[in-house]
Amino acid sequence: MRYFIAVAEELNFSRAAQRLRMAQPPLSVAIRQLEQEIGASLFVRTSREVKLTEAGEALLDGARRTLAEAAVAVNAAQRVAAGELGILRIAYNWSAGFETLPTLGQAFKRRQPDVELVAEEMRPKQMTVALRSGMIDVAVALYPEIVDDFSYDPVRSEQIVVVLASGHPLSGEEAIQLDALADEPLLFPRELAPRLHDFYVELCRVAGFEPRESGESARTRWMLGTWDVTTVALFPRSVAVNLPRGAVAVPISEPSDRLETLLVWRSDDRSAALAEFVAAATSAFAAVGQPS
């Protein structure tokens, strides 16, 4: 098609060959082969001139469109291969949605504005299943489950806060020692996020007490607007940007352990867009003094 267009525009085989940077005989052979394949003459050739036949004129516009579409397709393939185009599907745990995920998304969009990001909130166990099945490409997770064929990269480390009602006796403190919460129902059911649950349990044991478990997830109360004076829960500090009505966030003074958010993806995933997201995410919080 490219050879045909060059001859049709130049109406001269010698000039067309020069334009294509090739010898004239192979060009003539290629045009004859095209005519044989189509079953029609495309040019009227005389010793003095070359003219398009009606069949040649009919082919020219379509040939130009075909080459233009092929160039677009090749460019799209090249951009996908370079991580500049496509769709990246992200799962995130609930607390990451307040500040962490938006920061990562903005950092990535500055690098690759034409890659579409599709985000969905998930529990840790759901993330594992979704990654394995290919439903998602990467997870932004707080203490995710550890799986052999997954890769992990920490992106953010945060101070722990306790969120409690403004009417709670400890709500006015500048910081709270963890053992002051020994009588509070701090923990969510373990099956919701096993590793995060165990992390909190170990923190409480180091502080000298066995934590009590709440029958209902504080996240559920937060989302349903049923947070009350009996609801006390531990979270990463970033949730304080949008607290439930009537709630306050107070930093935990001891122990000094921090909550880590990690990226998780399949180790065999060679997607360029994924690699770009990992690169953007691992540096996003370092710029504001929170190295991964």
Backbone as numpy.savetxt, mean C-alpha at the origin, in Angstrom:
# Nx Ny Nz CAx CAy CAz Cx Cy Cz
3.58 -2.72 -39.01 2.75 -1.52 -39.01 3.62 -0.26 -39.01
4.70 -0.29 -38.23 5.58 0.87 -38.17 6.23 1.11 -39.54
6.65 0.02 -40.22 7.24 0.14 -41.55 6.20 0.71 -42.53
4.99 0.17 -42.46 3.92 0.62 -43.36 3.63 2.11 -43.17
3.53 2.57 -41.94 3.24 3.98 -41.67 4.35 4.87 -42.21
5.61 4.45 -42.04 6.72 5.26 -42.54 6.65 5.42 -44.06
6.37 4.32 -44.77 6.28 4.41 -46.23 5.06 5.23 -46.63
3.94 5.04 -45.93 2.71 5.77 -46.27 2.88 7.26 -46.06
3.66 7.67 -45.08 3.85 9.10 -44.81 4.91 9.71 -45.71
5.94 8.93 -46.05 7.01 9.46 -46.90 6.69 9.32 -48.38
5.86 8.29 -48.73 5.56 7.94 -50.13 6.85 7.81 -50.95
7.84 7.24 -50.26 9.15 7.03 -50.89 9.88 5.98 -50.06
10.23 4.86 -50.67 10.85 3.76 -49.92 12.24 4.14 -49.39
12.99 4.91 -50.18 14.34 5.29 -49.74 14.28 6.19 -48.51
13.40 7.21 -48.56 13.28 8.11 -47.40 12.73 7.37 -46.18
11.78 6.49 -46.41 11.22 5.71 -45.31 12.29 4.84 -44.66
13.15 4.22 -45.50 14.23 3.39 -44.96 15.20 4.23 -44.14
15.53 5.41 -44.63 16.41 6.30 -43.87 15.77 6.69 -42.52
14.49 6.99 -42.55 13.76 7.35 -41.32 13.76 6.20 -40.32
13.66 4.99 -40.85 13.63 3.81 -39.98 15.03 3.31 -39.64
16.04 3.95 -40.24 17.44 3.56 -40.03 17.69 2.09 -40.39
17.26 1.77 -41.59 17.43 0.42 -42.10 17.70 0.50 -43.60
18.11 -0.63 -44.19 18.32 -0.69 -45.63 16.99 -0.78 -46.36
16.95 -0.33 -47.63 15.69 -0.34 -48.36 15.18 -1.74 -48.71
16.07 -2.68 -49.15 15.54 -4.00 -49.55 14.73 -4.71 -48.44
15.22 -4.77 -47.17 14.40 -5.43 -46.14 13.07 -4.72 -45.90
13.04 -3.40 -46.09 11.78 -2.67 -45.94 10.79 -3.08 -47.02
11.29 -3.18 -48.26 10.41 -3.60 -49.37 9.87 -5.01 -49.14
10.73 -5.88 -48.63 10.31 -7.26 -48.34 9.22 -7.27 -47.25
9.42 -6.46 -46.22 8.45 -6.41 -45.13 7.09 -5.91 -45.60
7.08 -4.90 -46.49 5.81 -4.39 -47.01 5.12 -5.43 -47.87
5.89 -6.15 -48.70 5.29 -7.21 -49.52 4.70 -8.31 -48.64
5.38 -8.67 -47.57 4.86 -9.70 -46.64 3.56 -9.22 -45.99
3.51 -7.93 -45.65 2.29 -7.38 -45.05 1.14 -7.43 -46.05
1.42 -7.09 -47.29 0.38 -7.13 -48.32 -0.12 -8.56 -48.53
0.81 -9.53 -48.51 0.40 -10.93 -48.66 -0.47 -11.38 -47.51
-0.11 -10.95 -46.30 -0.88 -11.34 -45.12 -2.28 -10.74 -45.16
-2.37 -9.48 -45.60 -3.68 -8.82 -45.67 -4.49 -9.31 -46.86
-3.77 -9.63 -47.95 -4.45 -10.07 -49.17 -4.86 -8.92 -50.05
-4.12 -7.80 -49.95 -4.44 -6.62 -50.76 -3.18 -5.80 -50.97
-3.09 -5.13 -52.10 -1.98 -4.21 -52.34 -2.21 -2.93 -51.55
-1.16 -2.45 -50.91 -1.27 -1.24 -50.10 -0.71 -0.02 -50.81
0.17 -0.25 -51.78 0.79 0.85 -52.52 0.76 0.58 -54.01
0.64 1.64 -54.78 0.86 1.59 -56.22 2.27 2.10 -56.44
3.12 1.25 -57.00 4.53 1.59 -57.18 4.81 1.79 -58.67
5.40 2.91 -59.00 5.89 3.15 -60.36 7.34 3.63 -60.24
7.98 3.79 -61.37 9.37 4.27 -61.34 9.44 5.72 -60.88
8.29 6.42 -60.93 8.30 7.85 -60.61 7.69 8.15 -59.24
6.77 7.29 -58.76 6.10 7.63 -57.50 5.56 6.40 -56.79
5.24 6.63 -55.52 4.57 5.62 -54.69 3.30 6.25 -54.16
2.17 5.57 -54.34 0.88 6.10 -53.86 0.16 5.02 -53.06
-0.63 5.45 -52.11 -1.47 4.53 -51.35 -2.65 4.07 -52.19
-2.95 2.80 -52.10 -4.20 2.31 -52.67 -5.33 2.62 -51.72
-6.57 2.32 -52.13 -7.72 2.52 -51.23 -7.57 1.62 -50.00
-7.06 0.42 -50.19 -6.83 -0.49 -49.05 -5.77 0.10 -48.12
-4.72 0.69 -48.72 -3.68 1.31 -47.91 -4.21 2.48 -47.10
-5.07 3.31 -47.73 -5.66 4.44 -47.01 -6.55 3.95 -45.86
-7.28 2.85 -46.12 -8.14 2.29 -45.07 -7.33 1.77 -43.89
-6.14 1.25 -44.19 -5.30 0.68 -43.13 -4.58 1.74 -42.31
-4.27 2.88 -42.92 -3.37 3.85 -42.29 -3.86 4.36 -40.93
-5.12 4.81 -40.86 -5.63 5.34 -39.58 -5.60 4.27 -38.48
-6.04 3.06 -38.84 -6.03 1.98 -37.85 -4.63 1.62 -37.42
-3.69 1.66 -38.37 -2.30 1.35 -38.03 -1.74 2.36 -37.05
-2.04 3.64 -37.28 -1.58 4.68 -36.35 -2.17 4.47 -34.95
-3.47 4.14 -34.89 -4.10 3.90 -33.59 -3.48 2.69 -32.90
-3.21 1.64 -33.69 -2.62 0.42 -33.12 -1.27 0.70 -32.50
-0.42 1.46 -33.20 0.90 1.79 -32.66 0.79 2.66 -31.42
-0.15 3.61 -31.44 -0.32 4.48 -30.28 -0.78 3.68 -29.07
-1.73 2.76 -29.28 -2.21 1.94 -28.17 -1.12 1.00 -27.66
-0.32 0.48 -28.57 0.78 -0.40 -28.17 1.79 0.37 -27.32
2.06 1.62 -27.70 3.00 2.43 -26.93 2.46 2.70 -25.53
1.16 2.97 -25.44 0.55 3.19 -24.13 0.65 1.93 -23.28
0.36 0.76 -23.89 0.42 -0.50 -23.16 1.83 -0.80 -22.68
2.81 -0.57 -23.54 4.21 -0.82 -23.16 4.62 0.11 -22.02
4.22 1.39 -22.14 4.54 2.35 -21.08 3.91 1.95 -19.75
2.64 1.48 -19.81 1.97 1.05 -18.59 2.68 -0.14 -17.96
3.09 -1.10 -18.80 3.81 -2.27 -18.29 5.13 -1.86 -17.65
5.83 -0.94 -18.29 7.11 -0.49 -17.74 6.91 0.24 -16.42
5.84 1.04 -16.33 5.59 1.78 -15.09 5.16 0.85 -13.95
4.37 -0.17 -14.28 4.01 -1.16 -13.26 5.26 -1.89 -12.77
6.13 -2.27 -13.70 7.36 -2.97 -13.34 8.26 -2.10 -12.47
8.18 -0.78 -12.65 9.00 0.15 -11.86 8.30 0.61 -10.58
7.07 0.09 -10.32 6.34 0.48 -9.13 5.69 1.84 -9.23
5.49 2.34 -10.45 4.93 3.67 -10.65 3.45 3.64 -10.98
2.89 2.47 -11.17 1.50 2.34 -11.59 0.94 1.04 -11.03
-0.36 0.98 -10.86 -0.99 -0.24 -10.36 -1.82 0.01 -9.11
-2.14 -1.06 -8.41 -2.95 -1.01 -7.19 -2.19 -1.72 -6.08
-2.13 -1.11 -4.91 -1.53 -1.73 -3.73 -2.60 -1.83 -2.66
-2.87 -3.06 -2.20 -3.94 -3.31 -1.23 -3.33 -3.45 0.16
-3.82 -2.62 1.08 -3.23 -2.51 2.41 -4.27 -2.87 3.46
-3.88 -3.71 4.42 -4.70 -3.94 5.61 -4.04 -3.22 6.78
-4.84 -2.74 7.71 -4.27 -2.03 8.86 -5.08 -2.33 10.11
-4.40 -2.35 11.24 -5.13 -2.53 12.49 -5.78 -1.20 12.87
-6.82 -1.28 13.69 -7.67 -0.13 13.98 -6.89 1.08 14.46
-5.98 0.91 15.40 -5.27 2.06 15.96 -4.35 2.73 14.93
-3.88 1.98 13.93 -3.02 2.57 12.90 -3.78 3.56 12.03
-5.10 3.45 12.01 -5.90 4.32 11.16 -5.95 5.77 11.61
-5.58 6.04 12.87 -5.67 7.40 13.38 -4.59 8.30 12.78
-3.37 7.83 12.76 -2.25 8.69 12.37 -1.21 7.94 11.54
-0.93 6.70 11.92 0.15 5.96 11.27 -0.13 5.70 9.80
-1.28 5.12 9.50 -1.60 4.81 8.10 -1.66 6.07 7.23
-2.34 7.15 7.65 -2.33 8.36 6.82 -0.92 8.89 6.54
-0.05 8.83 7.54 1.32 9.30 7.34 2.05 8.44 6.32
1.89 7.11 6.42 2.53 6.21 5.46 1.96 6.41 4.06
0.65 6.57 3.97 0.02 6.77 2.67 0.50 8.05 1.99
0.60 9.12 2.75 1.06 10.40 2.18 2.53 10.30 1.75
3.35 9.62 2.56 4.76 9.45 2.19 4.89 8.67 0.89
4.07 7.63 0.73 4.13 6.83 -0.49 3.63 7.63 -1.70
2.55 8.38 -1.52 1.99 9.15 -2.64 2.95 10.22 -3.14
3.78 10.73 -2.24 4.78 11.69 -2.70 5.80 11.03 -3.62
6.04 9.74 -3.43 6.99 9.00 -4.27 6.33 8.46 -5.53
5.12 7.92 -5.38 4.44 7.26 -6.50 2.98 7.71 -6.56
2.71 8.89 -7.07 1.35 9.43 -7.04 0.34 8.67 -7.88
0.79 7.86 -8.84 -0.14 7.20 -9.74 -0.49 5.77 -9.33
0.07 5.29 -8.23 -0.31 3.97 -7.72 -1.53 4.14 -6.81
-2.56 3.38 -7.08 -3.79 3.46 -6.27 -3.63 2.64 -4.99
-3.95 3.25 -3.85 -3.92 2.55 -2.57 -5.34 2.20 -2.15
-5.54 0.94 -1.79 -6.84 0.48 -1.30 -6.62 -0.07 0.10
-7.23 0.55 1.11 -6.98 0.19 2.51 -8.22 -0.42 3.15
-7.99 -1.41 4.01 -9.09 -2.08 4.71 -8.64 -2.43 6.13
-9.47 -2.08 7.11 -9.15 -2.42 8.50 -9.35 -3.91 8.75
-8.42 -4.53 9.48 -8.51 -5.96 9.77 -7.95 -6.26 11.14
-8.43 -7.35 11.75 -7.81 -7.91 12.95 -6.53 -8.65 12.54
-5.59 -8.82 13.48 -4.33 -9.50 13.14 -4.49 -10.86 12.49
-5.38 -11.70 13.00 -5.56 -13.03 12.42 -6.09 -12.94 10.99
-6.97 -11.97 10.73 -7.48 -11.79 9.37 -6.36 -11.37 8.42
-5.44 -10.56 8.91 -4.32 -10.12 8.07 -3.50 -11.30 7.57
-3.22 -12.24 8.46 -2.43 -13.42 8.09 -3.11 -14.19 6.96
-4.39 -14.44 7.10 -5.14 -15.17 6.08 -5.19 -14.39 4.77
-5.41 -13.08 4.87 -5.53 -12.24 3.67 -4.21 -12.14 2.92
-3.10 -12.07 3.63 -1.79 -12.03 2.98 -1.51 -13.34 2.26
-1.79 -14.45 2.93 -1.52 -15.75 2.33 -2.35 -15.98 1.07
-3.58 -15.51 1.07 -4.47 -15.73 -0.07 -4.24 -14.74 -1.19
-3.47 -13.68 -0.92 -3.25 -12.65 -1.94 -4.33 -11.59 -1.97
-5.25 -11.60 -1.00 -6.29 -10.56 -0.94 -5.69 -9.19 -0.66
-4.58 -9.15 0.09 -3.89 -7.90 0.36 -2.42 -8.07 0.03
-1.73 -6.95 -0.15 -0.30 -6.98 -0.49 0.59 -6.71 0.72
0.09 -5.92 1.66 0.90 -5.53 2.82 -0.03 -5.19 3.97
0.44 -5.42 5.19 -0.33 -5.09 6.39 0.45 -4.10 7.24
-0.27 -3.16 7.84 0.29 -2.23 8.82 -0.28 -2.67 10.16
0.57 -3.30 10.98 0.04 -4.06 12.11 0.79 -3.76 13.40
0.03 -3.71 14.48 0.56 -3.55 15.83 0.73 -4.94 16.43
1.96 -5.34 16.69 2.26 -6.68 17.19 1.55 -7.77 16.38
1.89 -7.92 15.10 1.24 -8.93 14.26 1.68 -10.34 14.62
0.94 -11.29 14.11 1.34 -12.69 14.25 2.62 -12.94 13.44
3.51 -13.78 13.95 4.77 -14.07 13.28 4.63 -15.35 12.45
4.90 -15.24 11.16 4.76 -16.35 10.23 6.07 -16.49 9.45
6.53 -17.73 9.25 7.84 -17.98 8.64 8.00 -17.37 7.25
6.95 -17.45 6.41 7.11 -17.00 5.04 6.72 -15.54 4.83
6.64 -14.78 5.92 6.36 -13.35 5.83 7.61 -12.55 6.19
7.68 -11.33 5.66 8.75 -10.40 6.02 8.16 -9.30 6.90
9.00 -8.75 7.78 8.54 -7.75 8.76 9.52 -6.58 8.79
8.97 -5.38 8.92 9.82 -4.20 9.02 9.15 -3.20 9.96
9.79 -2.84 11.08 9.19 -1.86 11.99 9.17 -0.48 11.36
8.05 0.23 11.52 7.95 1.57 10.95 7.69 2.65 12.00
7.22 2.24 13.18 6.93 3.26 14.17 6.96 2.66 15.58
7.49 3.44 16.53 7.52 3.06 17.93 6.85 4.17 18.73
5.85 3.78 19.55 5.04 4.79 20.25 4.96 4.55 21.75
4.82 5.64 22.48 4.57 5.56 23.91 3.18 4.97 24.16
3.03 4.27 25.27 1.74 3.70 25.64 0.97 4.73 26.46
-0.33 4.86 26.14 -1.22 5.72 26.94 -2.37 4.88 27.46
-2.95 5.31 28.56 -4.19 4.72 29.03 -5.31 5.70 28.71
-6.35 5.20 28.08 -7.52 6.02 27.76 -8.61 5.68 28.76
-9.11 6.71 29.44 -10.14 6.51 30.45 -11.10 7.70 30.45
-12.22 7.55 31.11 -13.23 8.61 31.14 -12.71 9.81 31.90
-13.16 10.99 31.50 -12.71 12.22 32.16 -13.15 12.27 33.62
-14.14 11.46 33.98 -14.58 11.42 35.38 -13.84 10.40 36.23
-12.90 9.68 35.64 -12.12 8.69 36.38 -11.17 9.40 37.35
-10.95 8.85 38.55 -10.08 9.50 39.54 -8.67 9.79 39.04
-8.17 9.01 38.08 -6.81 9.21 37.57 -6.73 10.09 36.32
-7.88 10.59 35.86 -7.89 11.30 34.58 -7.13 12.61 34.60
-6.91 13.19 35.74 -6.22 14.46 35.82 -4.72 14.34 35.98
-4.18 13.12 36.05 -2.74 12.93 36.25 -1.96 13.26 34.97
-0.73 13.75 35.13 0.13 13.99 33.97 0.68 12.69 33.41
0.88 11.71 34.27 1.32 10.38 33.88 0.86 9.41 34.95
0.66 8.15 34.54 0.14 7.13 35.46 1.10 5.95 35.47
1.45 5.48 36.67 2.20 4.23 36.77 1.24 3.07 36.51
1.73 2.07 35.80 0.85 0.99 35.37 0.19 0.27 36.54
0.92 0.13 37.67 0.33 -0.62 38.79 -0.85 0.11 39.41
-1.03 1.38 39.09 -2.21 2.10 39.59 -3.49 1.62 38.92
-3.34 0.84 37.86 -4.50 0.32 37.12 -4.75 -1.15 37.41
-4.17 -1.66 38.48 -4.26 -3.09 38.79 -5.69 -3.58 38.94
-6.60 -2.74 39.40 -7.98 -3.16 39.63 -8.89 -2.89 38.44
-8.33 -2.37 37.35 -9.14 -2.02 36.19 -9.18 -3.17 35.18
-10.31 -3.34 34.46 -10.39 -4.35 33.39 -9.69 -3.84 32.13
-8.37 -4.03 32.05 -7.56 -3.40 31.01 -7.57 -4.13 29.67
-7.72 -5.44 29.70 -7.40 -6.23 28.51 -8.62 -6.67 27.71
-8.45 -6.71 26.41 -9.43 -7.25 25.48 -9.28 -8.77 25.44
-10.26 -9.51 24.92 -10.12 -10.97 24.80 -8.92 -11.35 23.93
-8.16 -12.35 24.37 -6.90 -12.69 23.71 -7.08 -13.10 22.25
-8.19 -13.74 21.91 -8.34 -14.23 20.55 -8.40 -13.09 19.51
-8.65 -11.88 19.95 -8.72 -10.76 19.02 -7.35 -10.37 18.48
-6.32 -10.42 19.33 -4.95 -10.06 18.93 -3.99 -10.71 19.92
-3.66 -11.98 19.71 -2.89 -12.75 20.70 -1.56 -12.12 21.11
-0.74 -11.70 20.17 0.60 -11.18 20.52 0.50 -9.85 21.26
-0.41 -8.99 20.85 -0.58 -7.71 21.54 -1.12 -7.95 22.95
-2.05 -8.86 23.09 -2.59 -9.23 24.40 -1.47 -9.72 25.31
-0.63 -10.60 24.80 0.46 -11.15 25.61 1.48 -10.08 25.98
1.71 -9.14 25.09 2.62 -8.02 25.38 2.10 -7.22 26.58
0.81 -6.91 26.56 0.22 -6.15 27.67 0.26 -6.95 28.98
-0.01 -8.24 28.88 0.03 -9.09 30.08 1.42 -9.06 30.70
2.46 -9.18 29.88 3.82 -9.18 30.41 4.17 -7.82 31.03
3.70 -6.73 30.44 3.93 -5.41 31.02 3.34 -5.33 32.42
2.12 -5.82 32.55 1.44 -5.76 33.85 2.14 -6.64 34.87
2.58 -7.80 34.46 3.27 -8.69 35.39 4.59 -8.08 35.87
5.30 -7.42 34.95 6.53 -6.72 35.35 6.21 -5.63 36.36
5.02 -5.00 36.20 4.61 -3.94 37.11 4.07 -4.49 38.43
3.93 -5.83 38.53 3.58 -6.43 39.81 2.15 -6.89 39.97
1.41 -7.03 38.88 0.02 -7.49 39.03 -0.42 -8.28 37.80
-1.46 -9.08 38.00 -2.06 -9.86 36.92 -3.24 -9.05 36.37
-3.21 -8.68 35.09 -4.25 -7.79 34.56 -5.61 -8.47 34.46
-6.64 -7.68 34.67 -8.01 -8.17 34.51 -8.44 -8.00 33.05
-9.29 -8.88 32.61 -9.77 -8.84 31.23 -11.20 -8.32 31.19
-11.47 -7.45 30.20 -12.81 -6.94 30.00 -13.57 -7.89 29.09
-14.85 -8.02 29.31 -15.66 -8.89 28.46 -15.91 -8.29 27.09
-15.71 -6.98 26.95 -15.99 -6.31 25.69 -14.76 -5.51 25.26
-14.49 -5.50 23.98 -13.35 -4.76 23.44 -13.56 -3.26 23.61
-12.51 -2.58 24.14 -12.59 -1.12 24.26 -12.74 -0.48 22.88
-12.15 -1.10 21.86 -12.30 -0.61 20.49 -13.76 -0.58 20.09
-14.51 -1.63 20.48 -15.94 -1.68 20.14 -16.69 -0.56 20.84
-16.39 -0.34 22.12 -17.06 0.74 22.85 -16.72 2.10 22.25
-15.48 2.24 21.85 -15.04 3.50 21.21 -15.87 3.77 19.96
-15.98 2.76 19.10 -16.66 2.94 17.82 -18.17 3.10 17.98
-18.75 2.44 18.99 -20.19 2.51 19.19 -20.61 3.71 20.03
-19.64 4.43 20.59 -19.98 5.58 21.42 -20.50 5.20 22.79
-20.11 4.00 23.28 -20.59 3.54 24.60 -19.48 3.60 25.65
-18.45 4.39 25.40 -17.36 4.55 26.37 -17.92 5.20 27.63
-17.61 4.60 28.80 -18.11 5.17 30.05 -17.02 5.09 31.11
-17.38 5.43 32.33 -16.38 5.54 33.39 -15.77 4.19 33.75
-16.41 3.10 33.34 -15.87 1.76 33.64 -14.87 1.30 32.57
-14.76 2.03 31.46 -13.90 1.61 30.35 -12.50 2.21 30.51
-11.51 1.33 30.61 -10.11 1.73 30.73 -9.31 0.82 29.81
-8.45 1.39 28.98 -7.73 0.56 28.02 -6.38 1.17 27.67
-5.45 0.32 27.24 -4.12 0.75 26.82 -4.07 0.82 25.29
-3.42 1.89 24.80 -3.35 2.11 23.36 -2.01 2.79 23.03
-1.62 2.78 21.72 -0.51 3.63 21.31 -0.93 5.10 21.37
0.02 5.97 21.56 -0.27 7.38 21.82 -1.03 8.06 20.68
-0.86 7.59 19.46 -1.48 8.27 18.32 -3.00 8.26 18.35
-3.64 7.39 19.14 -5.10 7.40 19.21 -5.63 8.67 19.84
-4.76 9.40 20.55 -5.20 10.62 21.26 -5.63 11.73 20.31
-5.39 11.56 18.99 -5.79 12.61 18.06 -7.30 12.65 17.88
-8.01 11.59 18.28 -9.46 11.56 18.08 -10.13 10.68 19.13
-10.13 11.16 20.37 -10.65 10.38 21.49 -12.18 10.36 21.51
-12.75 9.33 22.14 -14.20 9.33 22.32 -14.64 10.52 23.18
-15.86 10.93 23.02 -16.38 12.03 23.83 -16.32 11.65 25.31
-15.78 12.56 26.11 -15.71 12.33 27.55 -14.54 11.48 27.98
-13.56 11.23 27.07 -12.40 10.40 27.42 -11.13 11.24 27.34
-10.11 10.83 28.09 -8.80 11.48 28.05 -7.74 10.40 27.89
-6.57 10.80 27.38 -5.44 9.89 27.24 -4.32 10.37 28.14
-3.84 9.47 29.00 -2.77 9.82 29.94 -1.59 8.88 29.70
-0.38 9.40 29.55 0.79 8.53 29.31 1.06 7.60 30.49
1.55 6.40 30.15 2.02 5.47 31.17 3.48 5.81 31.47
3.78 6.04 32.75 5.15 6.46 33.11 6.09 5.28 33.25
5.62 4.16 33.75 6.43 2.96 33.91 5.57 1.75 33.59
6.12 0.73 32.96 7.47 0.64 32.40 7.62 1.50 31.15
8.81 1.56 30.61 9.10 2.44 29.48 8.95 1.74 28.13
8.42 0.51 28.13 8.24 -0.22 26.87 7.35 0.58 25.91
7.59 0.41 24.63 6.83 1.13 23.62 6.14 0.14 22.69
5.12 0.62 22.04 4.36 -0.20 21.11 4.92 -0.03 19.70
5.21 -1.15 19.04 5.79 -1.10 17.70 4.76 -1.49 16.65
4.68 -0.67 15.60 3.88 -0.98 14.42 4.82 -1.45 13.32
4.46 -2.56 12.67 5.31 -3.16 11.64 4.57 -3.27 10.31
5.34 -3.26 9.24 4.82 -3.68 7.95 5.02 -5.18 7.83
4.04 -5.86 7.23 4.11 -7.30 7.02 3.74 -7.59 5.57
4.54 -8.42 4.89 4.23 -8.80 3.52 4.80 -10.18 3.24
4.33 -10.80 2.17 4.83 -12.11 1.78 6.26 -11.99 1.29
7.13 -12.82 1.79 8.55 -12.74 1.44 8.80 -13.00 -0.04
7.92 -13.74 -0.70 8.12 -14.05 -2.12 7.47 -13.02 -3.05
6.90 -11.96 -2.49 6.26 -10.92 -3.30 7.34 -9.97 -3.83
7.52 -9.94 -5.14 8.55 -9.10 -5.76 7.96 -7.85 -6.40
6.77 -7.47 -6.01 6.11 -6.30 -6.59 6.94 -5.04 -6.38
7.14 -4.28 -7.46 7.90 -3.03 -7.35 7.13 -1.99 -6.54
5.79 -1.97 -6.68 4.98 -1.02 -5.90 5.09 -1.33 -4.41
5.10 -2.60 -4.06 5.28 -2.99 -2.66 6.64 -2.53 -2.15
7.68 -2.75 -2.92 9.03 -2.33 -2.51 9.09 -0.82 -2.30
8.39 -0.07 -3.17 8.34 1.39 -3.02 7.60 1.77 -1.74
6.52 1.05 -1.41 5.77 1.35 -0.20 6.61 1.06 1.05
7.31 -0.05 1.04 8.17 -0.39 2.18 9.24 0.68 2.36
9.85 1.11 1.26 10.89 2.13 1.34 10.35 3.45 1.87
9.16 3.84 1.41 8.55 5.09 1.88 8.17 4.99 3.36
7.61 3.83 3.74 7.12 3.67 5.11 8.24 3.63 6.14
9.34 2.99 5.80 10.41 2.84 6.78 11.13 4.15 7.08
10.94 5.13 6.21 11.57 6.44 6.47 10.58 7.51 6.89
9.27 7.20 6.85 8.26 8.23 7.09 8.35 8.85 8.46
8.51 8.03 9.51 8.51 8.57 10.86 9.90 8.97 11.33
10.93 8.50 10.62 12.27 8.94 10.95 12.42 10.44 10.74
11.66 10.97 9.77 11.74 12.40 9.46 11.19 13.29 10.58
10.36 12.71 11.45 9.82 13.51 12.56 10.37 13.02 13.90
11.55 12.42 13.86 12.20 12.04 15.09 11.71 10.77 15.73
11.05 9.90 14.93 10.59 8.62 15.45 11.17 7.51 14.59
12.46 7.20 14.75 13.07 6.19 13.89 12.43 4.83 14.09
12.39 4.08 13.02 11.82 2.73 13.12 12.81 1.83 13.85
